[in-house]
Amino acid sequence: MQQQQGRYRELPTLSSTVPLLDFSSNDYLALARSPALCKAAAQAGYKYGVGSGSARLIGGTSPLLRELETRIAKDKGAEAALIMSSGFQANSSVLASLLHTPVLYNKPLVFFDKLNHASLYQAIFLSQAQMIRYRHNDMQHLQDLLSTHQQSTRPKFIVSETLFGMDGDLVPLSDMIHLARQYQAFLYLDEAHATGVLGEKGYGLAHSSNLQDIPHVIMGTFSKALGCFGAYIACPHYIKNYIINACPGFIYTTSLPHMMLGAIAKAWDIVPSLTQERALLFSYADTLRDKLHQAGFNTATSSTHIIPLIIGDENAVVHAKTALYQSGIMLSAIRPPTVPPRTSRLRIALNILHRLPDLDQLLAALKQL
Ligand SMILES: Cc1ncc(COP(=O)(O)O)c(C=O)c1O
């Protein structure tokens, strides 16, 4: 069926000969190749071994994990944090466990941004909760839907990314928190793309101290701006204890490798010091967006370093990506089902190694399409 629709996906083979200007990676802070992270990974490996050897509840809870969880909880203003194997696993399994009807005694209602990531959709699918989708970032629509269900005694959840990975725009967080409080809804926030690049210290947009009276989970990943792998959730103690006891995606998997944990801890240390780099990243994004607008491109609602170029037609996007690749520029072609029909796009992801001439080279190539 995907073949018929022209949506069949194949793994790309990257050429080692064409020098690529890469606008496709989520390594926004260029930490993946940082010598400091490589060294920290090696040191953790020599001290504890490469892999952890078992699941968290067996022998897989190393001192490295405990220290990192304590640190993350503190920096996110949360009572507790829990490290998960990947962002996809965190969303699909933690959220599904929170939505488990027998535990809630009632089938939950999940108010869900239409453009949320596939891993969040997966949680709804697994839990068979009732999903009520609201228009992307439309707080009025969310409020209307919450108010329609106000009299319902079913547990209510609001689920959203904070920085949308395919659109590069931000959730109106304080309005959303206000609605969660007003309608007594549980708030689940995904900071996959915000982690490392947003917030005063770079640890993301959401802080548990602003959510104290609201049951919540803040999830973030180490796989994008932190240049590593894995994810965390920050939450109240009772939720952490529940996940440890009831979430199969936490219980029945080997904990992250020690070497990865060493690198993550180093990345977490470095992130607050990258204030100037973040400022430069956002100023380059503003510059590029302005130039793209002047050239007639549609960047939709992007306001960050993730800039979609909406093209619409699926085949046109794939052709554009191929043409750009042949001229030495790599970016991603994003099509349904990752994004809604008729919004196929090229996705530009800036990182702190990009320089103004790189942006000009990208712009010139885009104008040639
Ligand atoms: C918004 C969002 N959440 C979760 C994930 C999954 O994270 P990971 O790649 O660490 O599994 C992604 C990855 O693309 C994402 O964009």
The ligand as an ORCA input file, in Angstrom:
! r2SCAN-3c Opt
* xyz 0 1
  C       8.771     14.941     19.774
  C       9.526     13.664     19.857
  N       9.327     12.865     20.916
  C       9.985     11.696     21.038
  C      10.893     11.287     20.097
  C      11.609      9.976     20.265
  O      12.873     10.202     20.821
  P      14.085      9.186     20.546
  O      14.575      9.468     19.168
  O      15.066      9.533     21.610
  O      13.542      7.816     20.696
  C      11.161     12.096     19.000
  C      12.145     11.662     17.971
  O      12.114     11.994     16.850
  C      10.454     13.315     18.865
  O      10.656     14.107     17.810
*
